[in-house]
Amino acid sequence: MKCSNSLKMILCIVTALFAAACADIPSPNNSIGGSSGDVATASYQYDGPGSAYTIDLDEVEETFGIGIADSLSDPLHTIVYGTFERFDNGFIELTVTEATGTMAPAVDDVAIAIEAPGFGVVLRPFGGAAEFVPSLVLPDSCTSGDFDANWILTSCNDEGPSCDATSSAIGFFGSFNYDASAESGSFSESYDIDTATDLGPRVVATTSCSYGILETSDTAIYLNDDGGAIVHESTDDSADTRHAFALPKQAIVQADLAGDYYGLAFDKSDGSGTPLYMGIAVGGASATIYELDEGELEAATQVAVYGTIAITSVNQIGATSSDGWITATFTEDGGPTRPLYCTAAPDLGDPLDTVVLCVGQSAAVDQEFLNFMFVSDF
């Protein structure tokens, strides 16, 4: 059993105590960023904000453990154990068998996640809330090389002033840079949704990196070896906290986006988190998105049209060249058309998948924002 920071250490200790006292409670893997063998037998630990989550998936035992704390240095206030099924299309269905703490779900409650195994996972928490909880596999030591990534805003507390998707003064997507020698993470570009205007660069955090995490008094940046990052700002102020999820920046070829994609939509306007299917034809400039039956995720049974994405350009943000970006529009079924910006990264995880993250204005309330995360099933 190997632990890196305070959050992992506490989870390891509590897991050991629970496992010793109650043999029927599943015990998570707890190996940092670890995987054993191919994906059929892999066990992964994912870490990310939420305020602070550790998610362990043990494929051998088909069990999971989730630890939740207010911050990376605080004790766990909630621990959840259970069983899970990982489907070939990237969905994971997690069922609770034991839970304690202030956010403990009931036994038999179910959560849904979409995963690029070995890279990252996005969880829709128990209870079906439209909360986008991203986590990454973190390395044993911080990356020694600089990298650039494309970030999407995935969480913004509605009590704060920085969540209006129609504002031309608020960044919802852009470019992230990690400078390894300076141990510094920056938003090198930050664009609003409405006009796609670059609001300029800003340093997010400069501090000592440990086990893939840069942490200051009000910011945490999670980094992984594949060039992914999660930025959690205002960790000390729940009324204005923000999460950004970044994928490696790399040029994409539109024809290579063809395929079947499965994922989750998180619409802040109505508090929904919806499982989806999207098919992109070879050379296709548009795609229809279908809502899936939550009880039939393995079969991916379609129940309704969710909306349509129309691609305007790739490797561009508006008229500005930028690798990895897709400029598009999203039209909800029977609703208005809104701007949508997506970043795509091929060859992530094990097996290799294409991951697509998107942000746009909600069709129902344009001041609210909408996220998609899709994983290819080639």
N, C-alpha and C positions, 0 to 999 in steps of 0.2 A: 504494500500500500504506500503510495507516493503522493505527497502533497506539496504545493508550492506557496500559495499565499494564505492569508488568514481564513478566507472563506472556504478554500479547499481543505485546510487543516481541520476546521471544525466539522465539515461534512465527513471527513475520513474518521474522525474520532467518534462522532455520533453514530455513523454507520456501523462501526465496529461494535459499539455498545449495544445497538439494536440487534445486530446479527447474533451477538453472544446471548442476549436475553431472550430473543424471539426468533427461533430458527426458521419460522415460516415467513419472515419479512425478507423480501429480496434485497440483496446487497449490490450496490452499483460497482462499476469497475474501478473508478478512482485513479486510473493511470493517466497522467497528463498527456492530452493529445494523442493518446496511445491507440494503436490498432493492432490486431493480431491476425495475420493471414489475410485472405481476400475478403470481399464484402460479406460473403455468406457467413463468416465466422468473426466479423470485426466487432470490436468494442470501442466506443468512442466517448470521450468526455468533451463536452462543449461548455464554453463559458461566455457570459455576456451580461449586459445590463438588464435591469428590470425592476428594482434597483440593481441587484446583483444576483445572477442565476448561475448555478452549476447543474448541468444536465448530463447524467451518465446513462449510456445505453449499452447493455451487455447482450450481444447477439447470441452468445452461446446459451445463456439462461433465459433469454427473451424477457429480461427484467430491466427496470429503470429506477433511478433515484434522482430526485430533484431537490436541491437546497436553495432557499431564497433568503437573502439578507437585505437590510436597508442599504448597505454599502459593502465594498470589498473587505473592509476592516472590522465590520460589525458581526456579532454572532448571528447564526441562522435563527430566523423567527418562524420558518415553516420548512418541514421536511415531508416529502411525498415519496412513497414507494409504490410500485405496481408492475404490471406486465405490459408488453407492447407487441404489436405486429408491424413489421416493415414490409410494405408492398413494393413490387417491382417498379411501379410508376413514381416512386419517391415519397408517397404519403406514409406517415407513421400514425398509428392509432394507439394511444396510451390509456390504460385503464387502471384506476386507483385501487390498491388493495389495503393500504395503510397510510395514514396522514396525521400529522400533528402540527399545531402552531396557529398563528393568527390568520393565515390565508389558507388553511387546510381545506381541501375539497372533501366531499363525501366519498365513502367507499363506493366503487363502481362508476364514479364520474369518469367521463372520457374527454381527453384533449386530442387535438389534431396538430400534426406538424408536417412540414415539407422539408426534405433533406437532400443535400448533396453530400453523400456519405464521406466522412473524412475531411470535409471542408467546413461546412456550416449547416445550421438548422434554424428554421423559424417556427416558433411554437405559437399556436392559438391556445391560450390557457384554458384550464378547466372552467366550465361554465359557459363557454362560447363567446366570451368577450372579444371585441375587436381590438385587442391589444397585440401589437406586433413585437414579439420577443425574439430578437436574433441572437445567436450564439455561434462562436467559432471554435474550432480545434486550435488550442494554443500550444506553442512550442515549449520545450524545456528551457530554452534560452532565447533571448531576443535576437531577431534577425540582424545580421551584420551588414546588410546592404540596403541602400536607398530604394524606395519604390514609389510609384504613382498609382493611384486608384481612382475610381469614379464613385462618388457617394450620393446616396438618396436619403432624405429625411424620412424616418419611419415612425417616430413618436414625438409628440409635442404636447405638453400638458395644456389643456384648454383654459386653465386658470391664468396662464401667462399671456403676455402681449405678442408672442412671436409665432402665432399659429395661423394667421389669416392668409389663406392661399391666394387671395386676390391682391395682396400688398406687393408693390414693386420694390419694397425695401427689405424684404425677408428672403433669405436664401433657402431653397428647398432641395437643391441638387448642385453638383459641381465636381471639382477635382480635389483629391486629397494627396498630400505628399508627406512621406516619412523620411526624415534625414537621420540616418543611423548614427553618424559621428556626433551630431548635436543632440541625439535622443529627443527629437522634436517632431511633432505632428502638426500639420497646417492644412487649412482649406485654401488651396492655391487659387481656386475659382469657386464662386458661389452665385448661383443664378436664381432669380425669382421665376415662378411658374407663368405668370400672366404675360410678361414681355420677353422672357429669356435674356435679361440684361445681367451681365457680370457685375456683381457688387464689390468685387475686389478681394484680394487675399487677406487672411488673418491667421495668426498662430493660435492653435488650440491649446497646446500644452508642450512644455519643455521640462523634462524631469528624468530622473534615472529610470531605465526600463528594467523590469524584472519579470521573468517568465512570460514574456509577451504582453505585459501590461505597463503602460505609463499612467501613473496616478498622482494627481495633485489634490489640493484641498477641495476643489470643486469640479474636477474633470477626470475621467478615466478613458483611456484609449486602449482597445484590445487589438493586437496585431497577430497575424499568423503567417506561416512560411510561404503560403501561396499568394501573398500580396493582398489578402483581405484585411479589413479593419472595421471596427465598430467604435464610434465616438459617442461618449455619454457626457453631455455638458450639464452644468448646474446640478451636480450630484448632491450639493448641499441645500438645494432649494427645490422642493417637489413641485412648487407652483410654476416653475419655469424650466423644468428639465426637458432636454431634447436628446434624441438618439438618432445617429446617422449610421447607415450600413454601407460599406464600400466594397466593391469588387475590383479585381485587378484591371488596370487600364490596358487594353490591347485593341488594335484595329480589328474590325469585323467585316466579313463579306456577307452581303444581304442574302445571297443564295444559300450560304451555309446555315442560315437560321431556320431553314425548312425542317419540319419535324413535328412531333407531338409533345406538348408541354402540359404539365400538371402543376397546380399551385394554389395559392391562397390570395384572396382579395381582402383588404382591410379598409372599410369605409368609415371615416370618422363622423360622418353626418348622421348615421343611424346606429352606430355601435355594432355593426355586423362584421363577421369574419367568415368568408364563404369559400369552400373548396371549388376549384375550377379546372376545366380542360380547355386548351387552346391548340388548334392545329394551324400550322403555317405551311402553305404549299411552296414547292420549289419556285423561286422567283416571285413569290407572292408579296404584294404590297399591302395586304390587309388580312385580318384573321378574325374569325368569329369565336367568342368566348362563351362557354357553356357552364352553367351551374351544375354541380354534381350532387347526387344523393349522398348525404353524410353516412347513411347506413350501408352504402354500396361503394366505398372508396376503392376497394381492390378491383372491382369490375368497372369502376369509373362510369357509373350509370348517369346519363345526362337527363336533367329534369326540366331545364328551361334555358333559353338564350339569356346570357348576362349582358352582352354588349359586343361592340365591334371596335377593333383597333385598326386604324389606317396609318401606314408608315409613310412619312414624308421624305425622310433622308436618313442615312446611316453615317456614322463617324462625323456627325455635325450636331451642334446645338444651335438651332436657327441657322444663321449664315456663317457661324464660326466653326472651323474645323476642330474636331476633338475626338480622338480615337475612343471607340467603344460605346458611343452614344447613338441612340435612336430617337429622332424627333418624330412624333406621331400625334394623332388625336384619338380620343376614346369617346364613343357614343354608347351610352347605356341604352338597353333595349327600350324603345319608346320615349327616350329622354333626349336632352340636348347634347351637343358635341363640345368637348372640353379639350384643352391642350394636355398632352401626356409626354413625359420624358422617361426613357428607359436606358439602362446600361446593361450590356450583355457581355459575359465572359465565358468562352468555351473552355473545355478541358479542365474542369475543376472536380475535385473529389476522386473517389475510387469506388465504382468505375467512373470514368470521365463523363461529366455532364456539362451541358451549357446552362448557365444560370442567368436569369433575366430579372432585374429589379426595376420597378417603375414608380413614378409619383406623378400625380396630376390633381386637378380640381375635382371634387365630388360632383356628380351629375345632379344630386338632389340639392346641395347647398354649396355654392361655389366658393364660399369662404373656408370651407372644410377641405381636407385633402384625402386622397385615395392612394393606397399602395397595392401593387401586385408583386408577388414573388413567384416565378415559374422555374421549374427544373425540367430539362428535356428528358424524353424517354425514347432514345434512338435505337 
